[in-house]
Amino acid sequence: MIGDKKKEKEKRAKDPSSCGTVLNKLKGGCSMSKVGIAVISVVLLAAACVFSVPFHETVGKGEDVPQGQVLLIGKFTVEPMVEQGNVVVHAPRGTHIGVIKMTFGDNADKPLDKEALVPFSSTEQMDFNFKKTSFIPLDPGTRFARLGTLMLDSSRYTYGFSRGGAPAPGGVDITYLMCYGDVKITVPQRVKAVYIGTVVYQHDLKNTKPHRFGYPSKRVVVRDEFKQAMQDLAAMKIPGITPKDVVRKLAVVIRPN
């Protein structure tokens, strides 16, 4: 029995996609700096394991928008622009490569609790390409973008070597840019597509120390880049939707940070 439990523990430690990885790491001998940056993985992996909220991502070129849904057109990005390093973690839904993983709520009545492992009750998750315009089919309604994570870098590590020479159990170090700020998104009814603008999370990585969950953004702003977005829409060749079908309703910043 004891041997079986030990094997299971080692199996979880070697698998960076399992929900046990980060917990094993936090209980191990890694430094506090690694722990501080990696703790957010507990939140993301726990949420991913539950699969309790809908997940949305951009359509591909030439793909149809499902009947009854509205095409949301917009961009979530960071400023200054960043380049991702190694990404060795597989996202349970979507990807970590090239995207900001945004989490939404149905209200923003209270400020986000940035120190909590579960900062708010989420209702939707979406992947937004942080360098390009995204085109995401959604049900009409109002939602609030409350928290985004952009994986800057990740790497596997071990605690040395076992007696047989094989790597000892370890985990994954993850560095995130945390995108804070409450942004109201309205998707109208009885329209084909809505343009919400470019949501920009401004940061200063060079002069910012990571807090408990990663490097925090400084503020969020919304910019109107309608002309470029319509050029991107035309290139997507989405059946039945042209720039003439797009309603412009820019996102609104409720809290800048």
C-alpha positions, 0 to 999 in steps of 0.5 A: 500500500505504501509503495503504491502511494509513493508511485502515484505521488511520483507519477503526479510530480512528473506530469506537469499537466496534472493538478497535483504538480504545483501542489507537490512543488509548493510542498517541496524544497523550491525557493520562495521566488519560484513558489510565488510565480508558480502559485497561480497554476493552482488556480488555473489547473484547478479551474481547468479540471472542473471544466465548469464554465464555457470556453470560447476561441477564435474561428478559423478562416472561412468558418461559419458562425453558429446560428444564434450567435454573434461574432465578437471582433476585437483584440486583447493585447499587452503594451509593451509587446512581449515575446513568449519564451518556452511554453512546456505546459499544455492547456486543458482547453485551448492553448498557452501559445500566442494567447491571453487566456481571459476569464469573464464574470457576469458582474464587476460589482466588487473589486477583484481579490488579487490575493485570493486563490479564487479571485471571483466566480467566473462564467466564461473563459476565452483565448485571445491572440495577443498579436492579432484580431480575434473573431469569437462567436458568442451568445448575446449579452453583457459580460465582464473581462476580469482577469487575464494570464499571459504565460511568459515562460515555463520550464521543467525542473527536478530535485536532482537525481535518484539512486538509479541515475534517473531525474528525481520528481520535480515540476514546472516553473511558470512566469505569468503576466497578470492582466488586471482590470474590469472591462465591460463587454456588450454583445447586442442582440439581433446583429451579426457581428460586434466590434469591441476595440483593442483592450490593452493591458499596460505593464512595466516588467523591467521595473516591476517585482512579481507578486504572489501570482506573477507580474501584475499589469499597471492599467487597462485601456481601450483603443478604437482600431476599427479600420485595421480590424475590418481589414482583418475581417475581410481577410478571414472570409467568414461566410455571411459577414462583411464589414457592413454587418459589424456594429461598433460597440467599444468595451468600457473600462470599469476599473483600470487595475 
